[in-house]
């Protein structure tokens, strides 16, 4: 689990940093902090989806991403 978390957060952080550097993410967003939040959100949404497979996890993640890049 530790390795999964480390790799996941590093991957999200790198992607968010690339988005910020390309001007697709506001300069004030800290990629490392946002990556921790995004990873935690994804884990929580996966748990919710396991309880109710009709739950649209992708839509929720997209909503968060949309709020982040505004």
DSSP file (Angstrom, degrees, kcal/mol; ACC not computed):
  #  RESIDUE AA STRUCTURE BP1 BP2  ACC     N-H-->O    O-->H-N    N-H-->O    O-->H-N    TCO  KAPPA ALPHA  PHI   PSI    X-CA   Y-CA   Z-CA
    1    1 A X     >        0   0    0      0, 0.0     4,-2.6     0, 0.0     5,-0.2   0.000 360.0 360.0 360.0 -39.4    0.0    0.0    0.0
    2    2 A X  H  >  +     0   0    0      2,-0.2     4,-2.7     1,-0.2     5,-0.2   0.922 360.0  46.5 -62.5 -42.6    2.8    2.4    0.8
    3    3 A X  H  > S+     0   0    0      2,-0.2     4,-2.8     1,-0.2     5,-0.3   0.913 111.9  50.8 -66.3 -42.3    4.4    1.8   -2.6
    4    4 A X  H  > S+     0   0    0      2,-0.2     4,-2.6     1,-0.2    -2,-0.2   0.926 113.1  46.4 -58.8 -45.5    1.1    2.2   -4.4
    5    5 A X  H  X S+     0   0    0     -4,-2.6     4,-2.9     2,-0.2     5,-0.3   0.934 113.3  48.4 -63.6 -47.2    0.5    5.5   -2.6
    6    6 A X  H  X S+     0   0    0     -4,-2.7     4,-2.4     1,-0.2    -2,-0.2   0.937 115.2  43.8 -60.2 -48.4    4.0    6.8   -3.3
    7    7 A X  H  X S+     0   0    0     -4,-2.8     4,-2.4     2,-0.2    -1,-0.2   0.912 115.2  49.6 -64.7 -42.7    3.9    5.9   -7.0
    8    8 A X  H  X S+     0   0    0     -4,-2.6     4,-2.7    -5,-0.3     5,-0.2   0.932 113.1  44.6 -62.7 -47.5    0.3    7.3   -7.3
    9    9 A X  H  X S+     0   0    0     -4,-2.9     4,-2.7     1,-0.2    -1,-0.2   0.903 113.5  50.9 -66.3 -40.6    1.0   10.6   -5.6
   10   10 A X  H  X S+     0   0    0     -4,-2.4     4,-2.4    -5,-0.3    -1,-0.2   0.912 112.1  47.8 -61.8 -41.5    4.3   11.0   -7.6
   11   11 A X  H  X S+     0   0    0     -4,-2.4     4,-2.3     2,-0.2    -2,-0.2   0.936 113.9  45.2 -65.5 -47.2    2.5   10.3  -10.8
   12   12 A X  H  X S+     0   0    0     -4,-2.7     4,-2.8     1,-0.2     5,-0.2   0.916 113.2  52.0 -61.4 -42.2   -0.4   12.7  -10.1
   13   13 A X  H  X S+     0   0    0     -4,-2.7     4,-2.5    -5,-0.2    -2,-0.2   0.917 109.9  47.9 -61.9 -44.6    2.1   15.3   -8.9
   14   14 A X  H  X S+     0   0    0     -4,-2.4     4,-2.4     2,-0.2    -1,-0.2   0.907 113.0  48.6 -63.3 -41.9    4.2   15.1  -12.1
   15   15 A X  H  X S+     0   0    0     -4,-2.3     4,-2.3     2,-0.2    -2,-0.2   0.923 113.1  46.8 -64.4 -44.1    1.1   15.3  -14.3
   16   16 A X  H  X S+     0   0    0     -4,-2.8     4,-2.6     2,-0.2    -2,-0.2   0.884 111.0  52.2 -66.6 -37.7   -0.2   18.3  -12.4
   17   17 A X  H  X S+     0   0    0     -4,-2.5     4,-2.8    -5,-0.2    -2,-0.2   0.920 109.8  49.3 -62.8 -43.6    3.2   20.0  -12.6
   18   18 A X  H  X S+     0   0    0     -4,-2.4     4,-1.7     2,-0.2    -2,-0.2   0.909 111.2  49.8 -61.3 -42.1    3.3   19.4  -16.3
   19   19 A X  H  <>S+     0   0    0     -4,-2.3     5,-2.8     2,-0.2     6,-0.8   0.920 112.1  47.7 -62.5 -43.3   -0.2   21.0  -16.6
   20   20 A X  H ><5S+     0   0    0     -4,-2.6     3,-1.4     4,-0.3     5,-0.2   0.925 111.2  50.3 -63.5 -44.1    0.9   24.0  -14.5
   21   21 A X  H 3<5S+     0   0    0     -4,-2.8    -1,-0.2     1,-0.3    -2,-0.2   0.802 110.1  51.0 -64.7 -28.7    4.0   24.4  -16.6
   22   22 A X  T 3<5S-     0   0    0     -4,-1.7    -1,-0.3    -5,-0.2    -2,-0.2   0.440 119.2-111.2 -87.2  -0.6    1.9   24.3  -19.8
   23   23 A X  T < 5S+     0   0    0     -3,-1.4    -3,-0.2    -4,-0.3    -2,-0.1   0.617  90.5 112.4  82.1  12.3   -0.5   26.9  -18.4
   24   24 A X  S   <S+     0   0    0     -5,-2.8     2,-0.4    -6,-0.2    -4,-0.3   0.391  73.6  51.1 -97.0   2.3   -3.4   24.5  -18.0
   25   25 A X  S    S-     0   0    0     -6,-0.8    -2,-0.2    -5,-0.2    44,-0.1  -0.998  99.5 -99.7-137.5 133.1   -3.3   24.7  -14.2
   26   26 A X    >   -     0   0    0     42,-0.4     3,-1.7    -2,-0.4    -2,-0.1  -0.185  29.3-124.1 -54.5 143.3   -3.3   28.0  -12.2
   27   27 A X  T 3  S+     0   0    0      1,-0.3    -1,-0.1    -4,-0.1    -7,-0.0   0.760 107.3  63.0 -61.1 -26.7    0.1   29.0  -11.0
   28   28 A X  T 3  S+     0   0    0      2,-0.1     2,-0.4    -8,-0.0    -1,-0.3   0.631  79.2 102.3 -76.6 -12.0   -1.1   29.1   -7.4
   29   29 A X    <   -     0   0    0     -3,-1.7     2,-0.8    39,-0.1     3,-0.1  -0.586  68.9-141.0 -76.8 127.1   -1.9   25.4   -7.3
   30   30 A X     >  -     0   0    0     -2,-0.4     4,-2.8     1,-0.2     5,-0.3  -0.794   8.4-155.4 -86.5 109.3    0.7   23.3   -5.5
   31   31 A X  H  > S+     0   0    0     -2,-0.8     4,-2.1     1,-0.2    -1,-0.2   0.859  90.9  51.3 -56.6 -38.4    1.0   20.1   -7.6
   32   32 A X  H  > S+     0   0    0      2,-0.2     4,-1.6     1,-0.2    -1,-0.2   0.928 113.8  43.0 -66.5 -44.2    2.3   18.0   -4.7
   33   33 A X  H  > S+     0   0    0      1,-0.2     4,-1.9     2,-0.2    -2,-0.2   0.911 115.0  49.4 -68.0 -42.1   -0.5   19.1   -2.3
   34   34 A X  H  X S+     0   0    0     -4,-2.8     4,-2.9     1,-0.2    -1,-0.2   0.856 107.0  56.6 -65.3 -34.1   -3.1   18.7   -5.0
   35   35 A X  H  X S+     0   0    0     -4,-2.1     4,-2.6    -5,-0.3    -1,-0.2   0.898 105.5  50.3 -64.8 -40.5   -1.8   15.2   -5.9
   36   36 A X  H  X S+     0   0    0     -4,-1.6     4,-2.2     2,-0.2    -1,-0.2   0.933 114.0  45.4 -61.8 -45.7   -2.3   14.1   -2.2
   37   37 A X  H  X S+     0   0    0     -4,-1.9     4,-2.7     2,-0.2    -2,-0.2   0.918 113.3  49.7 -64.3 -44.1   -5.9   15.3   -2.3
   38   38 A X  H  X S+     0   0    0     -4,-2.9     4,-2.6     2,-0.2    -2,-0.2   0.904 111.4  48.4 -63.0 -42.4   -6.6   13.8   -5.7
   39   39 A X  H  X S+     0   0    0     -4,-2.6     4,-2.3     2,-0.2    -1,-0.2   0.918 112.9  47.5 -65.4 -42.8   -5.2   10.4   -4.7
   40   40 A X  H  X S+     0   0    0     -4,-2.2     4,-2.5    -5,-0.2    -2,-0.2   0.906 112.3  50.4 -63.7 -41.3   -7.2   10.4   -1.5
   41   41 A X  H  X S+     0   0    0     -4,-2.7     4,-2.8     2,-0.2     5,-0.2   0.928 109.4  50.5 -62.1 -45.4  -10.3   11.5   -3.4
   42   42 A X  H  X S+     0   0    0     -4,-2.6     4,-2.1     1,-0.2    -2,-0.2   0.914 111.1  48.9 -60.6 -43.2   -9.8    8.7   -5.9
   43   43 A X  H  X S+     0   0    0     -4,-2.3     4,-1.8     2,-0.2    -1,-0.2   0.928 113.0  47.2 -61.8 -45.0   -9.5    6.1   -3.1
   44   44 A X  H  X S+     0   0    0     -4,-2.5     4,-2.0     1,-0.2    -2,-0.2   0.900 111.7  50.0 -63.9 -41.2  -12.6    7.4   -1.4
   45   45 A X  H  X S+     0   0    0     -4,-2.8     4,-2.5     1,-0.2    -1,-0.2   0.856 106.9  55.5 -67.3 -34.3  -14.6    7.4   -4.6
   46   46 A X  H  X S+     0   0    0     -4,-2.1     4,-2.1    -5,-0.2    -1,-0.2   0.910 107.2  50.1 -63.2 -40.9  -13.5    3.8   -5.4
   47   47 A X  H  X S+     0   0    0     -4,-1.8     4,-1.4     2,-0.2    -2,-0.2   0.917 110.6  49.5 -61.7 -42.9  -14.8    2.7   -2.0
   48   48 A X  H  X S+     0   0    0     -4,-2.0     4,-1.9     1,-0.2    -2,-0.2   0.901 110.0  51.1 -61.5 -42.4  -18.1    4.5   -2.8
   49   49 A X  H  < S+     0   0    0     -4,-2.5     6,-0.2     1,-0.2    -1,-0.2   0.857 105.0  56.5 -65.0 -36.6  -18.3    2.7   -6.2
   50   50 A X  H  < S+     0   0    0     -4,-2.1     3,-0.3     1,-0.2    -1,-0.2   0.858 109.6  46.3 -63.9 -33.7  -17.7   -0.7   -4.5
   51   51 A X  H  < S+     0   0    0     -4,-1.4     2,-0.3     1,-0.3    -2,-0.2   0.874 132.3  17.6 -72.4 -38.6  -20.7    0.0   -2.4
   52   52 A X    ><  -     0   0    0     -4,-1.9     3,-2.5    -5,-0.1    -1,-0.3  -0.819  65.3-167.3-139.5  94.1  -22.8    1.1   -5.3
   53   53 A X  T 3  S+     0   0    0     -2,-0.3    -4,-0.1    -3,-0.3    -3,-0.1   0.637  87.3  66.6 -60.2 -14.2  -21.5    0.2   -8.8
   54   54 A X  T 3  S+     0   0    0      2,-0.1    -1,-0.3    -5,-0.1     2,-0.2   0.624  75.5 111.5 -80.1 -10.9  -23.9    2.6  -10.4
   55   55 A X  S <  S-     0   0    0     -3,-2.5     2,-1.4    -6,-0.2     3,-0.2  -0.432  72.6-131.4 -64.2 130.5  -22.0    5.5   -8.8
   56   56 A X     >  +     0   0    0      1,-0.2     4,-1.5    -2,-0.2    -1,-0.1  -0.651  33.7 170.1 -90.7  86.2  -20.2    7.5  -11.5
   57   57 A X  H  > S+     0   0    0     -2,-1.4     4,-2.3     1,-0.2     5,-0.2   0.878  74.9  56.9 -63.1 -40.6  -16.7    7.8  -10.1
   58   58 A X  H  > S+     0   0    0      1,-0.2     4,-2.5     2,-0.2    -1,-0.2   0.903 104.5  51.8 -60.9 -42.5  -15.3    9.2  -13.3
   59   59 A X  H  > S+     0   0    0      1,-0.2     4,-2.1     2,-0.2    -1,-0.2   0.894 109.4  50.4 -62.4 -39.3  -17.8   12.1  -13.3
   60   60 A X  H  X S+     0   0    0     -4,-1.5     4,-2.0     2,-0.2    -1,-0.2   0.908 111.2  47.7 -66.2 -41.9  -16.8   13.0   -9.8
   61   61 A X  H  X S+     0   0    0     -4,-2.3     4,-2.6     1,-0.2    -2,-0.2   0.896 111.6  51.0 -65.1 -39.6  -13.1   13.0  -10.6
   62   62 A X  H  X S+     0   0    0     -4,-2.5     4,-2.6     2,-0.2    -2,-0.2   0.881 107.7  53.2 -65.0 -37.6  -13.8   15.1  -13.7
   63   63 A X  H  X S+     0   0    0     -4,-2.1     4,-2.1     2,-0.2    -2,-0.2   0.927 110.4  47.1 -62.6 -44.8  -15.7   17.6  -11.6
   64   64 A X  H  X S+     0   0    0     -4,-2.0     4,-2.2     2,-0.2    -2,-0.2   0.932 112.1  50.1 -61.4 -46.2  -12.8   17.9   -9.1
   65   65 A X  H  X S+     0   0    0     -4,-2.6     4,-2.0     1,-0.2    -2,-0.2   0.905 109.3  51.9 -60.1 -41.7  -10.4   18.3  -12.0
   66   66 A X  H  X S+     0   0    0     -4,-2.6     4,-0.6     1,-0.2    -1,-0.2   0.894 110.5  47.7 -61.8 -40.9  -12.6   21.0  -13.5
   67   67 A X  H  < S+     0   0    0     -4,-2.1     3,-0.4     1,-0.2    -1,-0.2   0.852 110.4  53.8 -67.7 -34.0  -12.7   22.9  -10.2
   68   68 A X  H  < S+     0   0    0     -4,-2.2   -42,-0.4     1,-0.2    -2,-0.2   0.887 108.9  46.4 -68.9 -39.1   -8.9   22.5   -9.9
   69   69 A X  H  <        0   0    0     -4,-2.0    -1,-0.2     1,-0.2    -2,-0.2   0.536 360.0 360.0 -86.5  -4.2   -8.1   24.0  -13.3
   70   70 A X     <        0   0    0     -4,-0.6    -1,-0.2    -3,-0.4    -2,-0.1   0.498 360.0 360.0 -70.5 360.0  -10.4   27.0  -13.0
